[in-house]
Amino acid sequence: MVAEKKGKVVLAYSGGLDTSVAIPWLQDQGYDVIALTMHVGQQADNLEEIKAKALAAGAIKAHVVDLREAFIDAFIWPSLKANALYQGVYPLNSALSRPMIAQAMIWCAEREGAVAVAHGCTGKGQDQVRIEVCCNALNPDIKVLAPVRDWGFTREEEMEYAEAHNIPVPTTRKSPYSFDDNLWGRSIECGVLEDPWNEPPKDAYALTADPKDALDEEVTVEITFEKGIPVAVNGKKMKSFEIVDFLNKTAGKAGYGRIDMVEDRLVGFKSREVYECPGALALIEAHKKLETITLAKEVLKTKKELEVKFAEMTYEGYWFSPLMEAVNAFIASTQQVVNGTVRMKFYKGNGIVNGMKSDDSIYREDLATYSTGDTFDHGASVGFIKIWGMPIKTWRQAHKNENVNPMDHLLAGKTDADF
């Protein structure tokens, strides 16, 4: 029985088993499938081969788009300006790519006159939430389909379905891990990593050297920022992609950039996650340190509070929300003065900032120094202390009898001989 024609659907296509099988399955539901493969810096197979594979699986069209520069400019750099680390640790490499993917899918669907978009997420993952919420925010009239979530196939049934539809199936030997990677880093989960007691095996890592096997020489890098964005390394101007790639390789060779954490997932449970993000962590650390000499105290304090919210909204799929737009506007306004150069040293798993300079610095040596050249007005401290401490002094004067010195309890029972 031929299904009723429902129109075109744009499928986010990776070339793997799930999305390859999704093509004939969507056709069986009555859709004409347009495959969309997006390059965001993943270590993918030949993209033209993936395109050919989509067509061979039955797609009526297959598009391959290089989104690396767009990914950096529209998603990574705003995240860097926000020093975004989910739960203070994870630089959101996978989470950041989901709104980019949603944006590209909706763009393609509108261009092709599609009635729906589709993704390959499972019903247990949090990426389904991120992608679908972002798609709905961009165009609520376009339907979002999730074949892997809806069809109820086991892995073995998927392979049988692929064989029945003459779709080449990737090797049946299961990798012990699940990977996701892009320009901002690499996520590793599943297998032995599901037990937090297990140390991540060496073969789980690909971007970073084992710190004990890393080079014995320190590597020093100078990163120059303009309005919060890195523009040069060691004095050499570079494109966005080149800077991230250079730091991924340089810091990674030094064994820097590994993360092992148990994070609170959006879908309600805790998950042990391992990440490799050498370039992301290096840039965030350098950027944070540059802000300490270029931003005012109260701006830094407020920004740190909003950085937490920025990271949570990114993780939870609220990239295209009104609140994210407002938070981004505040953060962007702070970055006008975040200009300068930061020096970092990488060695045996460590990345340490050991130098900062900026023409916009509000750090003044003549105020900070205790040596010759000190211009701080020491005499002004007397009046300042008096006014600053007045509320506490007034309170104690009014409640003298309630004032108990903690030392009375700590030293209870001791005699002069004990001192």
C-alpha positions in Angstrom: 0.0 0.0 0.0 1.4 3.4 -1.1 1.3 6.0 1.6 -0.5 9.2 1.0 1.8 12.0 -0.2 2.5 14.4 2.6 5.1 16.7 1.0 8.8 17.3 1.5 10.8 16.8 4.7 14.4 18.1 5.3 16.3 15.4 7.2 19.5 16.3 9.2 21.7 13.6 7.6 24.9 12.4 9.1 25.4 9.3 6.9 25.2 6.9 9.9 22.8 4.0 10.3 20.0 5.9 12.0 19.7 8.7 9.5 20.3 6.4 6.5 17.5 4.1 7.6 15.3 7.2 8.2 15.2 8.0 4.5 13.2 5.0 3.3 11.2 5.0 6.6 10.1 8.6 6.0 9.3 7.7 2.4 7.1 4.9 3.7 5.2 7.6 5.7 4.6 9.5 2.5 7.4 12.1 2.5 9.9 13.1 -0.2 13.2 13.3 1.7 15.8 16.1 1.2 19.0 15.2 3.0 20.9 18.1 4.6 24.5 17.4 5.8 26.0 20.2 7.9 29.8 20.6 8.5 30.4 22.2 11.9 34.0 20.9 12.2 33.2 17.2 13.0 35.8 14.6 11.9 33.4 13.3 9.3 34.0 11.1 6.3 34.1 12.6 2.9 31.1 14.9 2.7 30.6 14.2 -1.0 30.5 10.5 -0.3 27.8 11.1 2.4 25.8 13.1 -0.2 26.0 10.3 -2.7 25.0 7.8 0.0 21.9 9.9 0.9 20.8 9.9 -2.8 21.4 6.2 -3.1 19.2 5.6 0.0 16.3 7.4 -1.8 16.6 11.1 -1.0 15.3 13.3 -3.8 17.9 15.9 -3.1 21.0 16.0 -0.9 22.7 19.3 0.3 26.1 19.6 1.9 26.8 22.9 3.6 30.0 24.1 5.3 28.8 25.9 8.4 32.1 26.2 10.3 32.6 29.9 10.0 28.9 30.6 10.7 29.1 28.2 13.7 32.0 30.1 15.1 30.7 33.6 14.5 27.1 33.1 15.5 27.4 30.6 18.3 30.9 30.0 19.5 32.0 33.6 19.9 28.9 34.7 21.8 29.5 31.7 24.1 33.1 32.7 24.5 32.1 36.2 25.4 29.8 34.7 28.0 32.6 32.4 29.3 29.9 29.8 29.1 30.5 26.6 31.1 27.5 24.5 32.0 27.7 23.7 35.8 31.0 25.6 35.8 32.8 22.9 33.8 31.4 22.0 30.3 32.0 24.5 27.5 28.8 23.3 25.6 30.5 22.1 22.5 27.7 19.7 21.5 24.9 21.9 22.9 26.0 24.9 20.9 25.8 23.0 17.6 22.1 22.1 18.0 20.7 25.6 17.4 23.0 25.9 14.4 21.6 22.6 13.0 18.0 23.7 13.7 18.6 27.0 12.0 20.1 25.4 8.9 17.2 22.8 8.8 14.5 25.5 8.9 16.4 27.6 6.4 16.5 24.7 4.0 12.9 23.7 4.6 11.7 27.2 3.8 13.9 27.3 0.7 12.6 24.0 -0.5 9.0 24.4 0.4 9.1 21.5 2.9 6.3 20.9 5.3 8.5 19.2 7.9 12.1 18.7 9.2 13.5 15.6 10.8 16.4 14.6 13.0 18.0 11.4 14.2 17.8 11.8 18.0 16.5 9.1 20.2 13.7 9.5 22.7 16.1 9.4 25.7 18.5 12.1 24.6 18.4 15.8 25.3 19.4 16.9 21.7 15.8 16.1 20.6 14.6 18.8 23.0 17.2 21.3 21.9 16.6 20.8 18.2 12.8 20.8 18.4 12.5 23.8 20.7 14.9 25.7 18.4 13.0 24.7 15.3 9.7 25.7 16.8 11.2 29.1 17.9 12.3 29.7 14.3 9.2 28.6 12.5 6.4 27.1 14.5 4.4 26.2 11.4 7.0 23.6 10.2 6.5 20.1 11.7 9.4 18.4 13.4 9.7 14.6 13.0 11.9 12.2 15.0 12.0 8.9 13.1 14.4 7.1 15.5 12.2 8.1 18.5 9.0 7.1 16.7 9.7 3.9 14.9 10.6 1.8 18.0 13.3 -0.2 16.2 16.1 -2.0 18.0 19.6 -1.6 16.6 19.3 -5.1 15.0 16.0 -4.3 13.5 17.5 -1.1 12.0 20.2 -3.2 10.3 17.6 -5.7 9.0 15.5 -2.8 7.6 18.6 -1.3 6.0 19.4 -4.6 4.3 15.8 -5.0 3.1 16.1 -1.6 1.5 19.6 -2.2 0.0 21.2 0.5 2.2 24.9 0.0 3.0 25.2 -0.6 6.7 28.3 0.7 8.6 30.4 -1.9 10.4 28.3 -4.0 12.9 31.1 -4.0 15.5 29.9 -1.5 18.0 32.2 1.1 19.3 32.4 1.0 23.1 31.7 4.8 23.1 29.4 7.3 21.6 31.1 10.4 20.1 30.0 13.8 19.0 32.5 16.4 17.8 32.8 19.8 16.3 35.1 22.8 16.3 34.5 23.5 20.0 35.3 20.1 21.2 34.5 16.4 21.5 32.0 14.6 23.7 32.5 10.9 24.7 30.0 8.8 26.6 28.6 5.2 27.0 30.4 2.0 27.4 32.7 1.7 30.5 32.3 5.5 31.0 28.7 4.9 32.3 30.3 3.9 35.7 31.7 7.0 37.3 34.2 4.8 39.2 35.9 3.7 36.0 38.8 5.8 34.8 38.4 6.8 31.1 40.5 4.4 29.0 43.2 5.9 26.9 41.5 5.0 23.6 38.6 7.2 24.5 40.6 10.3 23.8 41.6 11.7 20.4 42.3 15.4 20.7 44.5 15.4 23.8 47.7 13.6 24.7 47.9 11.8 28.0 49.5 14.5 30.2 52.3 12.1 31.4 53.2 11.4 27.8 52.9 15.0 26.6 55.9 17.0 25.5 58.5 17.8 28.2 58.8 21.4 27.0 56.5 24.2 28.0 54.6 25.8 25.2 53.8 29.5 25.4 51.1 31.1 23.3 50.0 34.8 23.1 46.3 35.3 22.2 45.1 38.8 21.1 41.5 39.8 21.6 39.4 42.6 20.0 36.0 43.3 21.6 36.1 39.9 23.3 37.0 37.9 20.2 40.4 36.3 19.5 41.9 37.7 16.3 45.6 36.7 16.5 47.9 34.1 17.9 51.6 35.0 18.6 51.1 38.2 16.8 49.8 36.6 13.6 46.3 37.4 12.4 44.2 34.4 11.8 40.7 33.4 10.7 38.3 32.3 13.4 38.5 28.6 12.3 42.3 28.8 12.2 42.6 30.1 15.8 40.4 27.4 17.3 42.1 24.7 15.2 45.6 26.0 16.3 44.7 26.0 20.0 43.0 22.6 19.8 46.2 21.1 18.4 48.7 23.1 20.5 46.9 22.7 23.9 45.9 19.2 23.0 49.5 18.1 22.4 50.3 19.3 25.9 47.5 17.2 27.4 45.3 20.1 28.2 41.6 20.2 27.8 40.2 17.0 29.3 37.0 17.1 31.3 35.4 14.2 33.3 32.2 15.1 35.0 28.8 13.9 36.1 26.3 16.5 34.8 22.6 17.1 35.4 21.0 16.4 32.1 18.0 18.3 30.8 15.8 15.2 30.5 16.0 14.6 34.3 18.9 12.2 35.1 22.6 12.5 35.8 25.0 11.3 33.2 28.8 10.7 33.3 30.3 12.7 30.5 33.9 12.9 29.2 34.9 15.8 27.0 38.0 17.0 25.1 37.9 20.8 24.6 41.5 22.1 24.5 40.9 25.1 22.3 37.6 26.1 24.0 39.0 25.8 27.6 42.1 27.8 26.6 40.2 30.6 25.0 37.7 30.8 27.8 40.4 30.9 30.5 42.3 33.6 28.5 39.2 35.6 27.9 38.1 35.5 31.6 41.5 36.7 32.7 41.5 39.6 30.2 38.1 40.7 31.6 39.6 41.0 35.1 41.7 44.0 33.9 39.3 45.6 31.5 35.9 45.4 33.2 34.7 47.2 36.2 33.9 45.3 39.5 30.1 45.6 39.4 30.0 44.8 35.7 32.1 41.6 36.3 29.9 40.6 39.2 26.7 41.0 37.2 28.1 39.4 34.2 29.2 36.3 36.1 25.6 35.8 37.3 24.3 36.1 33.7 27.1 33.7 32.4 25.5 31.0 34.5 22.1 31.7 33.0 23.6 31.9 29.5 25.1 28.4 29.9 21.9 26.9 31.3 19.8 28.3 28.4 22.2 27.0 25.8 22.2 23.6 27.5 18.4 23.6 27.7 17.7 24.5 24.1 16.6 28.1 24.8 19.1 29.7 22.4 16.3 31.5 20.4 14.4 32.8 23.5 13.6 36.4 24.4 15.7 36.0 27.6 18.7 34.8 25.7 18.4 37.8 23.4 18.4 40.1 26.3 21.3 38.4 28.1 23.3 38.4 24.8 22.7 42.1 24.5 24.1 42.8 27.9 27.2 40.6 27.4 27.9 42.1 24.0 27.8 45.6 25.5 30.5 44.6 28.0 32.9 43.4 25.3 33.6 46.7 23.7 36.6 47.2 26.0 37.8 43.6 26.2 40.8 44.2 24.1 44.4 43.1 24.7 46.8 40.2 24.7 46.9 37.2 27.1 49.9 34.9 27.5 49.3 31.2 28.3 51.6 28.4 29.1 50.7 24.8 28.4 52.5 21.9 30.1 51.6 18.4 31.1 47.9 18.8 31.2 47.9 22.4 32.6 47.0 25.7 30.9 48.1 28.7 32.9 47.7 32.4 32.2 50.9 34.1 33.1 50.6 37.5 31.5 48.0 40.1 30.4 48.2 43.5 28.8 45.6 45.9 27.4 45.3 49.5 26.3 41.9 49.4 27.9 43.2 48.1 31.3 41.8 49.7 34.4 44.5 48.1 36.5 46.9 50.9 37.6 50.3 50.0 38.9 50.6 53.4 40.6 47.6 52.6 42.7 48.4 49.0 43.3 52.1 49.3 44.1 53.6 49.3 47.6 56.9 50.7 46.2 58.1 54.0 45.0 55.6 55.8 42.8 52.6 54.9 45.0 49.8 57.5 44.4 47.2 56.0 46.6 45.9 58.4 49.4 46.6 56.4 52.5 45.1 59.1 54.7 41.7 58.7 53.0 41.4 55.2 54.5 40.6 56.5 57.9 37.4 58.2 56.9 36.5 55.4 54.6 36.8 52.7 57.3 34.7 54.8 59.7 31.8 55.2 57.3 32.1 51.7 55.8 32.0 50.1 59.3 29.4 52.4 60.8 26.3 50.1 60.3 28.0 47.2 62.1 29.4 49.4 64.9 26.0 50.9 65.4 24.3 47.5 65.6 26.8 46.3 68.2 26.4 49.4 70.3 22.6 48.8 70.4 23.0 45.1 71.2 26.1 45.0 73.5 24.7 42.5 75.9 24.0 40.0 73.1 27.6 40.2 71.8 29.4 36.9 72.6 33.0 36.6 71.5 33.4 33.2 69.8 36.7 32.8 71.5 34.8 32.4 74.8 33.5 29.1 73.6 36.7 28.0 71.9 38.9 28.6 74.9 36.4 27.5 77.6 38.1 25.6 80.3 41.6 26.5 79.3 44.1 28.1 81.9 47.1 30.3 81.6 49.2 27.1 81.5 47.6 26.1 78.2 49.1 29.1 76.4 
